[in-house]
Amino acid sequence: MPEMDDSGRHEVLHMASFLSRAVASELCEHAQVQANPEWKALADSAAESLWALYQAVGGTHLGDDGTISRE
């Protein structure tokens, strides 16, 4: 298993944020996904899971209370 370091955690933090935003804006808002409640629920779940990963990594990486502003 690779050793955990600040650089690796920062990379995971960045990608989780990027992918969460991309899924939310490009997939969750797509007309075909919006028209299908099952797909919408799955896409929303994917975005929420990526955001939860971002929060978990951020809490460890930044050493705060585990809450990071989404802005």
N, C-alpha and C positions, 0 to 999 in steps of 0.2 A: 504494500500500500504506500502511495506517495506521501511524503511528509507534508503536513499542513503548514502553510506560511502565509504571510500577509498578501503577497503578490497573487498567489493562487486563490485566496478567498476574495480578493478584490475582483479578480477576473470572473469568478462565479457570481459575485454580487452584480457586476455589470451585465453579464449575459442574462441572468434571471430577470433583471429590470427590463432590459431590451426586449427579451422574448415575451414577457408579460404584456408589455405595451403593444408589441406587434400582434400578438394573438388577439388582444382586446380590440385593437383598431382595425386590423386587416381581416380577421376571421369572424369575431363575434358580431361585427357590424356589417358583414357581407349580406346582401339581400337574400341569397339562397339559404344561409344559416338562419337569418331572421325569420324566414318563412317556415322553417321546420323546427318545432319546439324541442324535439329530441337532440338535433344537432346543436341548437342554441344552448341547451343545458350542458352538453358535453364541451362545447367551446368555452362557455363561461367557467366551467369547472377547471379546464386547462389553464385559463388565465388566472383564476384564483389560486390554483396550486403553485404556479410560477411565482405569484406575488407572495404566497406564504413562504416559499423557499427564499425569496429575496429578504423577507423580514427575518427569517431564522439566521441566514448568513450574516445579515447586517448586524444583528444583535451580538453575534460572536465577533465579527470583524471589527466593529466599531466599539464594542465593549459597553454599549448603553443598555437601556431597559428592553431592547428588542423591538422597539417601534421606530420605524423610519417613515418620514413623510413621503407620500406618493408623488409629490410635486417635483 
